[in-house]
Amino acid sequence: MDRKSFIKKTAGAILLVGPAYALMSCSSSDDSNNNNNNNNNPDCLVNGAEASSISGNHGHSLTVSNADVNAALEKSYTIDGSANHSHSVTLTAANFATLSTNQQVILNSTTGNGHTHSVTVSCA
């Protein structure tokens, strides 16, 4: 093999090996233990909370920050989401105390557009 052929084949191999190595290192292995938002071990004090269920939902959503859970002060949240009308829920200090022990709370929303929703708030 002459020098020119050797360089071409070596360069070609390098061009193939680099992307192949990158693809192999991006495997679909489960690295969830290194993820702060690990739903296998939810923690409201670290990750906050969210509505895990909203009865009769048609676009509403709720996110509660970990700062709010840690502050544990009564607070009202709108659960509008993509719905075209508004509801709110109020988390009390007692609700935050429950969330801080990684237990869920169930609340009723305000009436909006002639109906209410039952909102289950769980740790993220």
C-alpha positions as CSV (number, residue, x, y, z in Angstrom):
1,M,0.0,0.0,0.0
2,D,1.4,3.4,-0.9
3,R,1.4,6.4,1.4
4,K,-1.5,8.1,-0.3
5,S,-3.8,5.0,0.0
6,F,-2.7,4.6,3.7
7,I,-3.6,8.2,4.5
8,K,-7.0,8.0,2.8
9,K,-7.9,4.7,4.5
10,T,-6.7,6.0,7.9
11,A,-8.7,9.3,7.5
12,G,-11.8,7.3,6.4
13,A,-11.5,5.1,9.5
14,I,-11.2,8.1,11.8
15,L,-14.2,9.7,10.2
16,L,-16.2,6.6,10.8
17,V,-15.0,5.8,14.3
18,G,-15.6,9.3,15.8
19,P,-19.4,9.4,15.1
20,A,-19.8,5.7,15.9
21,Y,-18.2,6.3,19.3
22,A,-20.4,9.3,20.0
23,L,-23.5,7.4,19.1
24,M,-22.5,4.5,21.4
25,S,-21.8,6.9,24.3
26,C,-25.4,8.3,23.9
27,S,-27.0,5.0,24.9
28,S,-30.5,4.7,26.3
29,S,-29.3,3.5,29.7
30,D,-31.2,4.7,32.7
31,D,-29.3,7.5,34.4
32,S,-32.3,8.6,36.5
33,N,-30.3,8.2,39.8
34,N,-28.3,11.2,38.7
35,N,-31.3,13.3,37.8
36,N,-32.5,15.9,40.5
37,N,-36.1,15.5,39.2
38,N,-36.3,11.8,39.8
39,N,-39.9,10.7,39.8
40,N,-38.9,7.3,41.3
41,N,-38.0,9.2,44.5
42,P,-40.1,12.4,44.5
43,D,-39.1,15.1,46.9
44,C,-41.2,18.2,47.3
45,L,-38.5,20.1,49.3
46,V,-36.0,19.6,46.5
47,N,-38.2,19.4,43.3
48,G,-41.4,21.2,44.2
49,A,-44.8,19.8,43.4
50,E,-47.3,19.6,40.5
51,A,-50.8,18.6,39.8
52,S,-50.6,14.8,39.2
53,S,-54.3,14.7,38.6
54,I,-57.1,17.2,37.8
55,S,-60.6,15.8,37.6
56,G,-62.3,16.4,34.3
57,N,-59.2,18.2,33.1
58,H,-59.4,20.1,29.9
59,G,-56.0,21.9,29.8
60,H,-55.5,23.1,33.4
61,S,-52.1,22.6,35.1
62,L,-50.4,23.5,38.4
63,T,-46.7,23.8,39.3
64,V,-45.5,24.6,42.9
65,S,-41.9,25.6,43.3
66,N,-39.7,24.0,45.9
67,A,-39.2,27.5,47.4
68,D,-43.0,27.7,48.1
69,V,-42.9,24.3,49.7
70,N,-40.0,25.3,51.9
71,A,-41.6,28.6,52.8
72,A,-44.8,26.8,53.8
73,L,-46.9,30.0,53.7
74,E,-50.5,29.8,52.4
75,K,-50.6,30.7,48.8
76,S,-53.2,30.6,45.9
77,Y,-52.3,29.4,42.4
78,T,-54.2,29.8,39.2
79,I,-54.5,26.5,37.3
80,D,-55.4,28.1,33.9
81,G,-52.9,26.1,31.8
82,S,-54.2,26.0,28.2
83,A,-57.9,26.2,29.3
84,N,-59.8,29.3,28.2
85,H,-61.1,30.0,31.7
86,S,-59.7,30.4,35.2
87,H,-59.7,28.4,38.4
88,S,-57.5,28.7,41.4
89,V,-56.5,26.5,44.4
90,T,-55.1,27.5,47.7
91,L,-52.5,25.5,49.5
92,T,-52.5,26.1,53.2
93,A,-49.5,25.9,55.6
94,A,-50.9,22.4,56.6
95,N,-50.9,21.4,52.9
96,F,-47.3,22.5,52.6
97,A,-46.4,20.5,55.7
98,T,-48.0,17.4,54.1
99,L,-46.1,18.0,50.9
100,S,-42.8,18.4,52.8
101,T,-43.2,14.8,54.0
102,N,-43.6,13.8,50.3
103,Q,-47.3,13.0,50.6
104,Q,-49.9,14.3,48.2
105,V,-52.8,16.6,49.0
106,I,-56.2,16.8,47.3
107,L,-57.8,20.2,46.9
108,N,-61.0,21.6,45.3
109,S,-60.6,24.5,42.8
110,T,-62.7,27.6,42.7
111,T,-65.7,27.6,40.4
112,G,-65.0,28.8,36.9
113,N,-67.1,28.5,33.8
114,G,-69.8,26.7,35.9
115,H,-67.7,23.9,37.3
116,T,-64.9,23.0,39.8
117,H,-62.1,20.5,39.7
118,S,-60.5,18.2,42.3
119,V,-56.8,18.7,42.1
120,T,-54.3,16.2,43.4
121,V,-50.9,17.8,44.2
122,S,-48.0,15.4,44.3
123,C,-44.2,15.9,44.7
124,A,-42.3,16.3,41.4
